[in-house]
Amino acid sequence: MATAPLPDNYFDGFLAHLETELNLSPRTVRNYVNDIRGNLEHGAPKGFFQYLGIHRIHFPAGVDKYVIRSYMAWLLEQGVVKNSVARKLSAIRALYRYLLREEMIAESPMPVARKHGGRLSAFSLKLDKRLPSFLTTDEIERLLSAPDQITPQGLRDRAIMELIYAAGLRISELTSLQLEQVDLYSRELRVWGKGSKERLALIGQPAAMAIKTYLKRGRPELMKDKKPNSALFVNYQGTRLTARWIQELVLKYARQAGIRQEVHPHLLRHSFATHLLDGGADLRVVQELLGHASLSTTQIYTHVSRNQARKVYLASHPLAHEERE
């Protein structure tokens, strides 16, 4: 398949810009690369430069606003959801901002997305609002009970899932944890979140006990005869666990626990926030615990809680379903 490759002097500098200047996570940088260059390993071509190659459009001279619009339409025709289309446009916009700043191009076909007279601009999409899913407290208990507490790996895995749920951690925050960042006496963690911002995360007694047991009986076995390091969670080789590894172990235990939906670490973070709000926690406290920069990001969980309250009402109130005269 023909492609329209981005010259290395463009793309290498752009990647360095994302990693060093914008300080984006490796996962976010990888998503930007896939959105712009495309990734044939994930089915049909959907990357911007794959589209340009298919239609024999030269970059950057052949790209104008009509090409961008056609690309959007092409993505939607392939069944790409609006949120993913918006993400791809964001990646393209970031690329053009970089090229303009470096004076590699004179103008950009990507204007800043904003409203004009109440109408969305040509490069904005009205995104579908998708509420985050979450696990029930019963499902959480079944999930946390799934690891075998006899083995070092089981002790580690129980501590990992207890910690994600107790503190609402992102997977990147979990994998980067060092031993010295955990204070079991005060039950606090010093966590490095998005944009290298440090925040204080709190954990309850069950999570603290799970970590304490892992540190006493699990980690020493995993680290036996291995080169010392300060990573909190390690594998059988004595090296730091990867995000992919943790995703797979959470999914494995969810299946063992008989949970039907696909469970990933971020679902435990969703469950953490939803259960806090269901329990009466203040929205700004939840925002602080999650490490959200904006309160609007946290507010989506209030919709989840309202939906949950409605389900409980309809299932529990004796007159919720009866027709009254």
Secondary structure, DSSP 8 states (H G I E B T S, - for coil): -------HHHHHHHHHIIIIIS---HHHHHHHHHHHH--GGGSS--SHHHHHHHTT--TTTT--HHHHHHHHHHHHHTT--HHHHHHHHHHHHHHHHHHHHTTSSS--S-----EETTEE-TT-------------HHHHHHHHT-S-TTSHHHHHHHHHHHHHHHHT--HHHHHT-BGGGEETTTTEEEEE-GGG-EEEEE--HHHHHHHHHIIIIIHHHHTTTS----BSSB-TTSSB--HHHHHHHHHHHHHHTT--S---HHHHHHHHHHHHHHTT--HHHHHHHHT-SSHHHHHHHHHHHHHHHHHHHHHH-TTSS----
